[in-house]
């Protein structure tokens, strides 16, 4: 290959067959735009589509990596980038796809022709699309050298209505600096941190921290590269809002308009333990702690296992399996090394198999076991067995080894995240946890009742008696709801004087429980008033029109929505129904239970 240099830009002579092919592709505009859905993880609906470019199927430039590498060597990256943009916009418009269009854009082109001439806006105008529907997704084919110029370009795009995303955070030149300097609307996490996140505690901790930071900055995180049910479930439990990957759909010339997850995956999701049992904490499982330390068969000879431990000093425990891949025992490093402490050990154990020396006393847990229950199981285990535990699938087959230090780290992180999400006054789970519990209850395919609880005349009480007294009233109601709720029920605090109950079972169980709450509330609420106000039946104060009126003693309005198995609704749908029911309940005088009988 002959290479010629022109000033500061590399030019490749036409004898390069890939460059010749690139010339033909650009001239014929024979690039193919594909689209991959980006999914709203809470609603499980398509949020938008990322446009991805491929070269002609019969061309050596079909791969985007080869295509862009060749354009870079030929000094035609910007030209290629603009052509990709135009073709993607045209195809997106022709398909009539809903949601946002995520356009991959190189920073280099953003500060050159397109920045000066507004080519993207003109492409959109010709296609009949508005700038508000497009997200400029900055890729890292080349580094950003001048952030001041880059910020000016990004601000220019935002002024026209575009939003901005950073692609592959953690994989390129300076993703974190891009995030800090450019304050994007979206950040896409590199697929490396998503792959096997359900089995790698370090990756999961990284993603949890990243999501916490993004919420504080008002930025949405897109987790890309999700391929398995386990990865999807883990992102859902961490509160991941936007998801992308083969799990939902592959890039396609005509992408799906709605999600259609495999029945097997849905059935697997239905068997997961309910978040109601964790009272609003993120539902994390033993499988997420699994380290796949290679197991050994029970017929393997003892010296082979000894070599494993000596070659890997950090290795503490090896699972021993039977012919069907199920654990029958474990080898612990101190025990096995102790067997070879004297000079006669090698001759004594040289021909023995692992089943003769393994420890059959071990803690075995299924990968779907919630961390809270795993913690209790490990704590109750005999001394010496709790440091390591064997993780199996639903059929009892080996999945990996878990270590107590990882369990302690995750329990601590879980407690910290739960505390951040909890209402600061009552300590009860907040709105995010409420939405998650509703979503998981729907997935459980079991009957439950969602109840919205709201105090009446609380503002008048708070104004007359002061904020400290108002806080005591809120805390009293929180205690009442928590005491009445059963072990499998959920109590959340949405904020102010608004609470949410998610109760297990049919209306026949939930209605008496709600009626008992109202009865207890009406008995204790007069104690929060002075004797004079109790005799008067309320508080005398000015209303919003300045008129002197009597506000009755506080009452409690409860709006109950029964949910049957198999309903095709989201957590947001239930929240909307409850808001409507609450408005009906508050029209009634005194403490009220308003039941939705339409469903």
N, C-alpha and C positions, 0 to 999 in steps of 0.2 A: 504494500500500500504506500502510495506517495502522499506526503503531507506538505502543504505549503502554508506559510504564516503571513498574515496580513495585519499589520499594526498589532493591536492587543487581542484580536479575535481570531480563533482558529478557523481556517478554511481548508476543506479536504478536497483534493482533486477529484475530478469526475471519474477517475479510474476505479474509485471505490464503488463496488456494485450496490451496496446498501444506499449510498448517497444517490446513485442513479435511480434506484427504486423510489427513494424519497421524492426526488424531482417529479416522477410520474404520479405518485400519490397526491402530492400537493396540487399539481396541475389539474388532475382529474377530480380533485376533492372526493376521493374514494374512501374516506374514513367512515367508520360505522359507529354512531353513538348508541350506547346501551344505557339502561337505567336500572338502578338498584334501589328498592324502597328503604327509607329510613322510618323506623317505627316508633310511635308514641307508646312507651312501655307501660304506662298507667292505663291508657284506654285500649291498648292493643289495636290501634288503628294506624293507617299509613299517614305519616306526618309530612313526608316529601320524598324526593328522589335525587340521588346523586347521579350526575351524568358521567359516564366512563367511556373512553374512546378506544376503539380497536382499529388496527389496520385491516386491509382486505384479507379475507380468510385464506387466500392462496398466495399471500405475500410473506416474505421473510420479515416484514415489518408488522405483522399481525399483532405481536406482543407489544403492549404500550411501552414496556421498558426499552426494548430494542428501538422502537419508533422514536422515543424522545432522546435516547442516547445518540442515535444517528443524527437527529436534528441539532443536538448540541454540538456535535463534532463538525457539522456542516455550517454552523452559525445561523441556523434558521429556527431556533426555538420560539422566538416571538411570533413569527409567521405561522408556525404550526399551532401555537397556543390560541391565536385569534381565530384560526380556521376551526379548531375544535369547539370553541365557544359558539361560533355562528351556527355550525351544524347541529350542536346539541340543542340550542334554543329553537331552531326550526323544527327539529324532530319532536321536542317536548310539546310545542304548540300544536303540531299536527296530530299528536296522540290525544290531545285534550286532557292531559293528566291533571289531577287535583294536587293541592299542597304546594310546597316550596320546591324550587329547582336549585340544587347545589351544584355550582359550576366550579370545576377545578381551574385555578388561575395561578400562573407563576408570578412571583413578586417582580421579576424582571420586566414582564410585559405591563404590569400595573403602573409602572413609573415611566413607561415609554409611550408608544403610539396611542394605546387605548386611553391612557390617562389624559393625554392632550386632546384627543379627538372625540372621546365619548363613543367609541365604536360599540361597546356592549349595549348601551342605551339605544343606539340606533337599530341594532339587531333585534332587540326586544320590541321596539316600536313597529318594525316591519312584521314581526310575528304576532302582534296584538297582545303582548304580555306587559305587565307593569313591573317596574323595578322592585316594588315591594315584595314580589313573589320570588326574588332571586337572592341567593346567598353566595357571595364571593368566597370560595374556599381556597385559601392560600396553601399551595403545595411547596415542598422544599427540594425541588430539583437543583436550585442554586441558593446560596446564602443571601441574606439581606445585609448589605454593608452600611446603608445610610438610613437609619430609622426615622430621622426627621422628615426626609423626603417620603418615606413609606407612610408615615402617619398622615402627611398631607394628602397622599393619594387615597388612603382609606377614608379620611374625613370627606373627601370629595365624593366618593361613592356613597357614603352614608347620607350625605346631603341630598342625593337623588332618590333615596329610599332603599338602597341595597343594605343587606346585612352582611356581616363578615364572619368567617370561620377560619380556624387554624387546623390544618390537617396533620395527622400522625404525631400528636404530642408525645415526646419522649423518644422519637426515632431519628430526628434530623439534626440540623446544625445547632439550633438554639431555640427549641420549642418553648421553653419556659420564658425566655426573654421575649419571644414574639407575643406571648400571652400578656406579659407585663407591659410591654411597649404599645401594643396595638389594641388592648382591651376588646377582644372579639366578642361577638354575640354567642358563638358556638365554639367549642373546642372538641376535636375528635381525638380520642385516645388511640394510640398505636395498637394494632392487633396483638403485639407481643404480650401486652399486659392483660389482655382479655383471654388469650388461649390458656385453657386449663385453670382459669381463675377459681373454679369451684374446688380445685385440688391443691392450690398453692396459697398458703396463708399470707405469704409476703406480697404476692400480687393483689390479693383481696384487700390487704391493709393499705396498699398504695392506692387502689381505686377508691376505697372509702375516704381516705384523706383528700384525694383529688376532688371527689364529689362535695366534700365539706367546703373546700376552698372555693369551688365554682359557685356554690349557693351564696357564699358570702360576697362574691363579686358580681352576682346577678348574671352569671353566664351559664348556658346549658351545655352539658357534656354529652357527646355522642360516642357510645362504645361500639367500635366496629370490629368485624371479624368474629362475631358470635356464630358458632357452628353447632354447638350441642345443647341439649336440654339443660344439662348441668350449668353451663356457662350462662344461659338465659336466666335460669332460676336464681343464680347467685347475683347477677346484675339487678334483677328484680328486688331481691332482698336488700341489696345495698341502696335501693332507691334510685337506680339508674332511670333517667327519664326517656332518653332517646337511644334506640338500639338499631344495629345494622349488621347484616351478615347472612351467610348461606342458611342459617337456621330459619330465616323468614323467606328469603328469595334470592336467587342468583341474578346477576346482571342479565338483562334481556332486552331484545329489540322492542318487544311489546311487554312491558312489565305488568305484574298483577295490579288490580285496582283495589283489592281487599286482601286481608290476610287469610291464609288457609293452612293452619298448622296441622301436621300429621296427627291422625287420631291416636296413634300409639303414644306420641309425646304428650297429647292432652290427657290421655288416660294415666300416664305416669305422673303428670302434675296433680291429677285429682287425688292421688294416694298420699300426697305430702301431708304431714301433720298440720293442723290448723294453727294460724297465728293467734287465735283466741286464747290458746293455752299459754301464750307468752305475754299476755297483757300488753300488747302493743310494741314489744321489743322486736327488732329485726329478727326474723326467723332464720337462724343459721344452723347448719347441720354438721354432724361428725365427718361427713364426706369431704368437707372443705378443709379439714385438717390432715387429710390423707397424704402421706408421702409414700410413693410406690417403691419401697425398698424391695429389690428382687428377692422372692421367696426361694425356698429350697424344698425338694421333694423329701418325704420321710425316709426314703431308701438311700439317700445320698450318704456317703461315708463321712464320719466326724472330721477327719483332717481337712476335707474340702471346706467345711464351715469355718474351721479354725483359720484357714488361709484368708477367707473373706474378712474376718475380724482383724487380722493382723495387717492386711493391705489397706483397710479403711478404719483407722483408729476412732473416727467419729461415729461409726456404726455401733449402735447399742443393742439392737434387737432384730432378729430375723424370724419371719414366720415360716413354719413347717407345714406343708400341704399334703393332702392325700391325692389319690389319682383323679379326683373330680375338681381339684382346685380349692378345696375347703380347708381351712386351718385346723390342724389337730394338735398343735403345740407351738412353742416358741423357744428360740435359743437366745439367752441373754449373755451379753459379752462377759460380765464378771464371772458368771457360773462356768462358762465353757473354758475361759482362760484359767480358771482355778483348777479345772480337771487336769490341766497339763503343767501344773506347778512343780511336779517332781520328775526326775529323769526317766522313770519307768512308764510314764503316761503314754508316750507315743506308741510303744509296743502294746500297751494295754488297750488303747482305743483305736489303733490304726485300721482295724477291719470292722469296727462297729458302725452301725447306721444311726442316723439322727433320732429315729424313733426310740432308740435305747437310752438316749441322754437328754432328750428335749423335756421341757417343762410343760405339762398339760394344764397347769393352773394359769389361766390368762383371762384378761378382760376382752371380750369380743362384743362389738357393737355394730349395728346396722348403719350404713352411711346416711340414712335419712333421719337418724335420731337427733332431735334438737340439742343444741349445746347445753341448755339448762339441764336437761335430763342426763346428758352425758356427764356433766360435772357432778351430778348427784351419784351416778353409777361409779365413777372413778373414786369419789370421796369415800364411798362405802366399801370399796375393794380392800382386801387384806393388805397389810403393809408389805411392800416389795413388788406388788403386782400393778400398782397405779402409775408408775412412771411411763409405761408404754402400753398401748392397747391396739388390738387388731381390728381393722375396719373391713366389713364384708358388705356385699350387695344383698338385695332382698331374697336371693336364693342361697345365701350363706357362702358365696364364693369370695375369695380374697380380693380386696381392692387396695390395701395399703396398711401402713403402720402410722399410728398417731402418737404424739409425744405430749406429755402433760404440760410442758412449758409452752407449747403452741396453744393448748386449750386455755391456760391461764391468760395468755396474751389476748386471745380472742374474747374471752369473758370480760376482761378489763376494757377492751375497746368497745364491746357491746354496751357495757354500762355507761361509758363516756358518751357514746352516740345517743343512747336512750335519754341520758340526762339533758343533752343538748336539745332534743326534740320535745322534752316534757314541758308542760306549762309551768312557768317559774313560781306561780302562787300555789297551785294544788299539787304539783309533782306528778300529775296524771299525764299519760301520753297525749301529744298534741295532734294537730290536724293531719300532718303527714302520716302518722301512725294510724289514725282513723281510716284514711283512704286505703292504706295498705291492708288493714284488717278486713275492710269491706271487700276488697278485691280477692283476698284469700278465702274469705267465707263463700264467695260466689264460686270460686274454683273448687271448694270442697264438695259442692253438690249436695249439701245438707240444708234442711230448713233452718232459718234463723229470722229474728226480728230486729230491725234497726229502729231505734227510738231517739228522736231529737228532744232534748229537754231544755227549757228556757224559762227563766224567772219573769214574772209579770210585776210591774210597778217597782222594779229594782232601782231604776234611775232616781225616782223620787226618794226612795229610802237612802240611797247613796248620797244624794245632795243634802238631805236633812240631817243625817247622822254622821256623815263623813266617810272618807275612803277606808279608814281602819275598820270601822264597823261593817262597811260593805265587803271588805276582804274576809272578815269573819263569817259573814253570811255565805259567801262563795265556798269557803272551806267546809262549813257545816253541810252544805249540799253535796260537796264532793265526798265527804265521809259517809253521808247517807246512801248515796248511789253505790259506793264501793262496798258498804256493808250488806246491802240488799242483793248485789250481783253474786251469782254462783261462781264456782271454781272455773268453769269453762267460759264464762261471760267476759265481756270487755267493757271498760269504762274509759272514755276519753274526754278531754277538756278542750273544746274548740277555741276558747278564749272568752273573756268577760264572764257573762252569766249563762253561756251556752255550753251544754254537755251532750255527749253522744253515748248511748248504750247499744251494744251489739249482743243480743241474748240468744243463746242456743235454743233450738226447738221450735215447735209450732206455737200458734197463737194461744192455745190452751194453757201452755206453761207461762208464756210471757205476759199475758194480760193480768193474771192475779198478782204477779210480781210488781208490775207497774202500779196497780191499784194500791198495793201495800206501801209503795214509795209515796204516793200522793197522801195517803192517810197519815203516815208518819210526818210528812212535811207540814201538813196543816196543823198537827199537834204541837210541833216545836217552834214554828215561825213566830207566834205571838211573843215568845220570850225575847225576841230581838227588838221589841218596841218598848217604849215607856208605858207606864200605867195609864197615863192620860191618852196616849195614842191608841192603846188597846180598847179603852172605853169608847173612844170616838169611832173606832173601827177603821182607822187609817191616819194619814198625815195630811194636815192642812198646809197647802203651799200654792204658789202661783203656777198656772199652766203656761204653755208657750204663748198664749194670747194675753197673758198678764192677768187672767181672772183667778180669783181665790176659789180653789176647789179642794175637795178631800180625795186623796189618793188611797184606795183600799189597801189593806195589809197585803203583803206579797203573796202571790200564789204561784203554782208551778204548772206550766203547760207542757204536755208530752204528746208528741206526734209519733204514732207507731205504724211502721210499714212492714208487714209480713213478707218474707221472700221465700218462695218455694224452690226446690231443686230444679235445675234445668232452665231457669229463666235466662233469656239472652239480654243481659244488662251489664253495664259497667258500674264501678263504684261511683263515678260521676253521675250516672243516671239515678242511682239511689239517693245521692245527695240532693239532686234537683227535686225529686219527688218529696223528700222530707222537708225541703224549704217551702214547698207548696202546702203540705199538710200542717206545718207549723203556723203558717198564716191563718189557716182555718181554725186551729186550736186556740189561737190567741183572740179570736173574735168572741169566744165564750167567757163568761164571768166565772171567776174562781179557778181553783185547780182542776185541770181537765186532762183526760186521756182521749185523744182523737185517733181513731183507728181507721186506716185505709182498708176499705172492704172491696175495692175495685179489682184486686188481684188475687 
